[in-house]
């Protein structure tokens, strides 16, 4: 009594052959041949950059970077790969391929994409015969789903935010500081420091009224900051590199830094400072000036002036309102393109969000974060961020349209960063 998929310890029977029944197997090997070609209408050679394939088993990346194709030419030999399919399980298979390339002027070409879907497998009969159940009444088969009313459409989003700069600026209007020192008179509406750690002797400020005692150089500290009018500006844990955004500033600030004990303020005082916070030259509220363990990185008076722009890019997809059925998002692929090359990365679906209904949004786990030095840093290269998403409605009959949203972040001249969303 041998049946396919019987287990014998660590082994499993997946195939048998005999003169009566011939060859029987519950597995088959599928070979995929991937054709990559340049459009015959292309005006120049294309230089391949990345080739990404997503399957049910996960992503695959093929090394094609630098290979050149003339108009109408295909990659030879074409990439191939194999997948073993379990025929005893009904499986919906989907293969998604994405290729990026540049022309001979190093300008990115439109990415090439292709998707195929098919079903494999058949549930085998039970190993032990059973009595035939009482037949159920027959009913008329359901009508074939109407593609116009059952198909679904997706809209992908590349969402960019600047997490500092007082929340006033977005990726579309990041600018270099118009002034590196707060000298507009009065009090700033906002100051932002970063906790770097250090003792008083490391201070670079020339503020004559600045006082400082102690050394705060722990990775995690508790910082309490109050204003001259006893406004509590900050009172919580900060780690090295944390940003400290202060509103309600007046003529000066008292800063006390403690150790941390089980997530609460400890009893050990590490550093105490008094910082004048009026926007006059003598206060030396200068970007990148250090006050003990703190460094000034932003001030807002007449305008926002920041030493850095902290950029955060998130990836999401929404099922369009016209879709009548919920949809399962199968996968997303992030493509980051800079002059000279692209990087393709599969994104992780947020657990528990599938399926999504019309107007619902699914957020991918990964984020892209980076910092632009607006004072001393080099001009970052023009960067193109793309998101490719594939899905299928819940009845499994129709694939959702995958779309891409592109985001360019670039410094267009020597005075400002001007990202644009395409």
Order of alpha helices (4+ residues) and beta strands (2+ residues): beta-beta-beta-beta-beta-beta-beta-beta-beta-beta-beta-alpha-beta-beta-beta-beta-beta-beta-beta-beta-beta-beta-beta-beta-beta-beta-beta-beta-beta-beta-beta-beta
